[in-house]
Structures are given as structure tokens and as C-alpha cells.
Amino acid sequence: MPTEAFDRWLDTDLRCSAGKREFQLGRYTVAHVRNGYQFLEALETFREGVDAHSKTGYMAIVPSEPGDFTDSVGELRRLGEIMVEAGFADSAGALINSQTIAIPFEIKCPVTGQMTIYEFFPVAFCRHAAVVADPLYDPSLSTPFLAINTTSDAFAFGMLVKDLCQRHFHCEPYEVKDRADFERLLHKCANAWQNMSANTIQGYNKIAANPERAVHLSPDRQGWIAPHNDPVFAEMTKEPHSHEMPVIYAQRLCEKWTAALFDGATYTPGRDGQSGGWSVSFAELGLTDPSTP
């Protein structure tokens, strides 16, 4: 993919506020991969960057031409095949039917300084997700190229805490001795993460041609609705799912970090931020089910 085209996507079409920030900070590993072996090779480079706290995201771009596939299904199956070759799934068909891949990295937590297992989740992005006529139209999962995006929201949020701590206290988060100072830092970071998430959802909401395929922020800003379940790799049906906003899961992470540093508790991030959503009906959202004649 030409560098100019990728840069143009970063500048104009990437609406994820957190993702854009990480790209601007140089914390994304971007690699062109044609098979599972190349995916794993770049994943190891990414893991080393995560271990060094210099990387937070990994985008594997799969070379293809716009005319190579006629719909999202073909594109997703191609991406699924790469994950099968990499050993993360038994079949591409099963993978693109709502399976979640969790890749564990044992690393030094950027907040507690303790060795911690963070799980990173690959999600498929494709061209036809931006085509309104495509049955799997979902602009929030679209890119002008085929890609597998691998992230951990919990780790990325921890890196934000590390960034702001170094800016304000000139030390690592786990070196802050005063509990009140630490809690104020976490409160500031959680608010920033919540605002970035809200901006992302509102940005993708504006470009959706069909309301039932748009992402929505709940009125109380505690949840968000998507036409897919996050962070499954891919789905062959589009159904609305409700997910937690950072005001819920980031607060939970902050409480865990505080307890680990000041109360001697064991820190386990779990899947906070990417724990998956729960199904909601179109009627609950005030929308018409697009599958209804």
C-alpha cells in the first residue's frame, strides 16, 4: 500500500481518537503480511515493543487490490485464513462467525510495575465494510485496505496513565507515594479516556449511512451500542450489542491499580475494556430491524 494513501487514511479517515493518538506517538507496529508466518514474525516485534512500553497497537496490513473481493465475506475469510495459519484458530469459517482471539503478553504493568498478563485482541477490518450495499456494512470496522488490528484497551489506558504521570510527577505511576495524588492522577486519566472514547463514537456515528449500522453513545454516557460485538474477530451477521464505556471499566481498572499499589492486592486486569458486549434489540434502540420486510 502506498505510503501516501496510508498517511491520508491516518489524517482524514481514522476516527478513533485513542488510535490516532497512538499512531502520532509512534506507538503502532505496522507490517505488511501475506501469511500467518509473517503475522507472527511482526507480532513478536510488537510484543518486544509492548514489553519496552514503546508500542500499544499492531496493524497487520494484508496486500490486496480493490477488485480482489466482491464483498466483506471474502475479505474477512482471507483475513481469517491468516489467523488460522498463525495458529490462533482452527478454521477461518469458525473464526469469522463471532470467535474472539485473546493473545496473552506477560509484561511489566505500566501503572503498578508488576509483571502482569495483558490480553491483546485481533479484530478484522476491510474495504467492503464501508460499502452501504454490503450486507456486512459497518463503517466503524472499515479501512481502505485489508487489516488485522491488535490492541489491548486496558494496556493502552495504562500507558496513558504512565504518560500523564511522567508529565505531571516526572516519575513512573508506581513511584507516586501519596495515595491521594495517585487517585487524582487516575481520575484525570479516566476522564480523558472517557472523552476520547465518546469522541470516537460520535465521529463514527456521523458517517454511518444507516442508523442501524451506526455506533451510538448511550444518553447517560455509560455505554455504547455497536452493530457488532467487540472485540470478536469478525461476524457474519450484524446485530446490536451494548458495551461498557470507560466511565465504568476504566474506573474498575483504577480501583484495581490503587488496591495493588496501596493495599497489597494482586492486580489482574482481566478483559476490562474488551470484555465483550451483550445483545440488545433494535426496538430497545428505537430502530427498525433491517432484516424485517
C-alpha positions as CSV (number, residue, x, y, z in Angstrom):
1,M,0.0,0.0,0.0
2,P,1.5,3.4,-1.0
3,T,2.7,5.5,2.0
4,E,0.7,8.5,0.8
5,A,-2.6,6.5,0.8
6,F,-1.9,5.2,4.3
7,D,-1.0,8.7,5.6
8,R,-4.1,10.1,4.0
9,W,-6.2,7.5,5.9
10,L,-4.5,8.4,9.2
11,D,-5.1,12.1,8.6
12,T,-8.7,12.0,7.3
13,D,-10.5,8.7,7.9
14,L,-9.2,7.3,11.2
15,R,-11.8,8.5,13.7
16,C,-10.6,6.5,16.7
17,S,-9.2,9.2,19.0
18,A,-7.1,6.8,21.0
19,G,-5.8,5.1,17.9
20,K,-4.9,8.4,16.2
21,R,-3.0,9.4,19.4
22,E,-1.0,6.2,19.5
23,F,-0.1,6.5,15.8
24,Q,1.0,10.1,16.4
25,L,3.2,9.0,19.3
26,G,4.8,6.3,17.1
27,R,3.4,3.5,19.2
28,Y,2.0,1.4,16.4
29,T,3.7,-1.5,14.8
30,V,2.6,-1.5,11.1
31,A,3.5,-4.5,9.0
32,H,2.5,-5.9,5.6
33,V,1.8,-9.6,5.9
34,R,0.8,-12.2,3.4
35,N,0.5,-15.2,5.6
36,G,0.4,-16.4,9.2
37,Y,4.2,-16.8,9.5
38,Q,4.7,-13.1,8.6
39,F,1.9,-12.2,11.0
40,L,3.6,-14.0,13.8
41,E,7.0,-12.5,12.9
42,A,5.6,-9.0,13.2
43,L,3.6,-9.9,16.3
44,E,6.9,-10.8,18.0
45,T,8.4,-7.5,17.1
46,F,5.3,-5.9,18.5
47,R,5.5,-7.9,21.7
48,E,9.0,-6.7,22.3
49,G,7.8,-3.1,21.8
50,V,5.0,-3.7,24.3
51,D,7.5,-5.2,26.8
52,A,9.6,-2.0,26.4
53,H,6.4,0.2,26.8
54,S,7.2,1.7,23.3
55,K,4.2,0.1,21.4
56,T,0.5,-0.3,22.1
57,G,-1.0,-1.4,18.8
58,Y,-0.2,-3.7,15.9
59,M,-1.8,-3.2,12.5
60,A,-1.1,-6.0,10.0
61,I,-2.0,-4.9,6.5
62,V,-2.8,-7.6,4.1
63,P,-1.8,-6.7,0.5
64,S,-4.8,-6.7,-1.9
65,E,-6.4,-4.8,-4.7
66,P,-9.8,-3.2,-4.6
67,G,-11.2,-5.7,-7.1
68,D,-9.9,-8.8,-5.5
69,F,-13.1,-9.4,-3.5
70,T,-16.7,-8.7,-4.2
71,D,-17.9,-8.4,-0.6
72,S,-17.0,-8.3,3.0
73,V,-17.3,-12.1,3.4
74,G,-14.5,-12.8,1.0
75,E,-12.3,-10.2,2.6
76,L,-13.0,-11.5,6.2
77,R,-12.4,-15.1,5.1
78,R,-9.0,-14.0,3.7
79,L,-8.0,-12.4,7.0
80,G,-9.3,-15.4,8.9
81,E,-7.1,-17.7,6.9
82,I,-4.0,-15.7,8.0
83,M,-5.0,-16.2,11.6
84,V,-5.5,-19.9,11.1
85,E,-2.0,-20.1,9.5
86,A,-0.7,-18.2,12.6
87,G,-2.2,-20.9,14.8
88,F,-4.9,-18.7,16.5
89,A,-7.9,-20.6,15.1
90,D,-8.8,-24.0,13.7
91,S,-10.8,-22.7,10.7
92,A,-11.4,-19.4,9.0
93,G,-15.2,-20.1,8.8
94,A,-15.5,-20.5,12.6
95,L,-13.3,-17.5,13.3
96,I,-15.4,-15.1,11.2
97,N,-18.5,-16.3,13.0
98,S,-18.1,-14.5,16.3
99,Q,-14.9,-16.0,17.8
100,T,-12.7,-13.9,19.9
101,I,-8.9,-14.3,19.9
102,A,-7.1,-13.3,23.1
103,I,-3.3,-13.2,22.8
104,P,-1.7,-13.0,26.3
105,F,1.5,-11.0,26.9
106,E,3.2,-11.2,30.3
107,I,4.7,-7.8,30.7
108,K,5.6,-5.2,33.3
109,C,2.4,-3.2,34.0
110,P,3.0,0.5,33.2
111,V,1.0,1.5,36.2
112,T,1.9,-1.0,39.0
113,G,5.3,-2.1,37.8
114,Q,4.3,-5.7,38.5
115,M,4.6,-8.5,36.0
116,T,1.1,-8.8,34.6
117,I,-0.7,-10.7,31.8
118,Y,-2.4,-8.3,29.4
119,E,-4.6,-9.8,26.7
120,F,-4.4,-8.3,23.1
121,F,-7.3,-8.8,20.7
122,P,-7.0,-9.0,16.9
123,V,-10.0,-7.6,15.0
124,A,-10.6,-7.7,11.2
125,F,-11.0,-4.5,9.2
126,C,-11.9,-4.5,5.5
127,R,-12.8,-2.3,2.5
128,H,-16.4,-3.5,1.9
129,A,-17.4,-2.7,5.5
130,A,-17.6,0.9,4.1
131,V,-19.9,-0.1,1.2
132,V,-23.5,0.7,2.1
133,A,-24.9,-2.0,-0.1
134,D,-22.8,-4.7,1.5
135,P,-24.7,-7.0,3.9
136,L,-22.0,-6.5,6.5
137,Y,-21.8,-2.7,6.1
138,D,-20.2,-1.4,9.3
139,P,-18.2,1.8,8.8
140,S,-16.6,1.6,12.3
141,L,-14.9,-1.6,11.1
142,S,-13.8,-0.3,7.7
143,T,-10.4,0.7,6.3
144,P,-9.4,1.3,2.7
145,F,-7.3,-1.8,2.8
146,L,-7.5,-5.3,4.5
147,A,-6.1,-5.2,8.0
148,I,-6.0,-7.0,11.3
149,N,-5.8,-4.6,14.2
150,T,-4.5,-6.0,17.5
151,T,-4.8,-4.0,20.8
152,S,-5.5,-4.1,24.5
153,D,-7.6,-1.3,25.8
154,A,-6.5,-2.0,29.3
155,F,-2.8,-1.7,28.4
156,A,-3.4,1.4,26.3
157,F,-5.2,3.1,29.1
158,G,-2.3,2.1,31.4
159,M,0.1,3.8,29.0
160,L,-2.0,7.0,29.2
161,V,-1.6,6.9,32.9
162,K,2.1,6.4,32.5
163,D,2.3,9.4,30.1
164,L,0.4,11.8,32.3
165,C,2.3,10.7,35.4
166,Q,5.6,11.4,33.8
167,R,4.3,14.8,32.6
168,H,3.0,15.9,36.0
169,F,5.1,14.0,38.5
170,H,8.2,13.2,36.4
171,C,8.2,9.6,37.6
172,E,6.5,6.2,37.0
173,P,3.0,5.7,38.4
174,Y,4.1,3.1,40.8
175,E,6.7,5.6,42.2
176,V,4.0,8.1,43.4
177,K,4.0,7.7,47.1
178,D,0.9,9.7,48.1
179,R,-2.4,7.8,47.6
180,A,-4.4,11.0,47.1
181,D,-2.0,12.2,44.4
182,F,-2.2,8.8,42.7
183,E,-6.0,8.7,42.8
184,R,-6.3,12.3,41.4
185,L,-4.0,11.2,38.6
186,L,-6.2,8.2,37.8
187,H,-9.3,10.3,37.9
188,K,-7.8,12.8,35.4
189,C,-6.8,9.9,33.1
190,A,-10.1,8.1,33.3
191,N,-11.9,11.4,32.3
192,A,-9.5,11.8,29.4
193,W,-10.1,8.2,28.3
194,Q,-13.8,8.6,28.5
195,N,-13.8,11.8,26.4
196,M,-11.6,10.1,23.8
197,S,-14.0,7.2,23.6
198,A,-17.0,9.4,23.3
199,N,-15.4,11.5,20.5
200,T,-14.6,8.3,18.7
201,I,-18.2,7.0,18.9
202,Q,-19.7,10.3,17.9
203,G,-17.2,10.6,14.9
204,Y,-18.2,7.2,13.5
205,N,-21.9,7.8,14.2
206,K,-21.8,10.8,11.9
207,I,-20.5,8.9,8.9
208,A,-23.0,5.9,9.1
209,A,-25.5,6.0,6.2
210,N,-27.9,3.6,8.0
211,P,-28.9,4.3,11.7
212,E,-29.0,0.5,12.4
213,R,-25.3,0.2,11.4
214,A,-24.1,3.3,13.4
215,V,-22.4,3.3,16.7
216,H,-24.3,5.2,19.5
217,L,-23.4,6.7,22.8
218,S,-26.0,6.0,25.5
219,P,-27.7,9.0,26.9
220,D,-26.0,8.5,30.3
221,R,-22.6,8.1,28.6
222,Q,-22.1,4.8,30.5
223,G,-22.5,2.5,27.5
224,W,-22.1,2.5,23.7
225,I,-24.0,0.5,21.1
226,A,-22.5,-1.1,18.0
227,P,-23.8,-3.3,15.2
228,H,-21.2,-5.8,16.3
229,N,-19.8,-7.4,19.4
230,D,-16.5,-6.0,20.4
231,P,-13.8,-7.5,20.4
232,V,-14.8,-10.6,18.3
233,F,-12.6,-11.1,15.3
234,A,-15.5,-10.9,12.8
235,E,-19.1,-11.8,12.4
236,M,-21.3,-12.9,9.5
237,T,-24.4,-11.2,11.0
238,K,-24.9,-7.7,12.2
239,E,-26.8,-7.4,15.5
240,P,-26.7,-4.5,18.0
241,H,-24.6,-5.0,21.1
242,S,-24.2,-2.8,24.2
243,H,-20.7,-2.3,25.7
244,E,-19.3,-0.5,28.7
245,M,-17.8,2.9,28.4
246,P,-14.5,3.9,30.2
247,V,-16.6,5.6,33.0
248,I,-17.4,2.0,34.0
249,Y,-14.4,-0.1,33.0
250,A,-11.6,2.5,33.5
251,Q,-12.9,3.1,37.0
252,R,-12.7,-0.6,37.7
253,L,-9.1,-0.7,36.4
254,C,-8.2,2.4,38.6
255,E,-9.6,0.7,41.7
256,K,-7.5,-2.4,40.9
257,W,-4.4,-0.4,40.4
258,T,-4.9,1.5,43.6
259,A,-5.5,-1.7,45.6
260,A,-2.4,-3.3,44.1
261,L,-0.1,-0.4,45.0
262,F,-1.5,0.7,48.3
263,D,-3.4,-2.3,49.7
264,G,-1.1,-5.2,48.6
265,A,-3.8,-6.7,46.4
266,T,-3.0,-8.9,43.4
267,Y,-3.6,-7.0,40.1
268,T,-5.4,-8.9,37.4
269,P,-6.7,-6.7,34.5
270,G,-9.0,-9.4,33.1
271,R,-10.6,-8.1,29.9
272,D,-11.6,-4.7,31.1
273,G,-12.3,-2.5,28.1
274,Q,-12.7,-5.5,25.8
275,S,-14.8,-7.9,27.8
276,G,-17.5,-8.2,25.1
277,G,-21.0,-6.8,24.8
278,W,-24.5,-8.1,25.3
279,S,-27.2,-8.3,22.7
280,V,-29.9,-5.6,22.6
281,S,-32.9,-5.4,20.3
282,F,-33.5,-2.8,17.6
283,A,-36.8,-2.0,19.4
284,E,-34.8,-1.1,22.5
285,L,-32.8,1.3,20.4
286,G,-35.8,2.8,18.7
287,L,-34.7,1.5,15.4
288,T,-36.3,-0.7,12.8
289,D,-34.8,-4.2,12.3
290,P,-33.3,-4.0,8.8
291,S,-34.0,-7.8,8.3
292,T,-37.7,-7.2,8.7
293,P,-39.6,-7.0,5.4
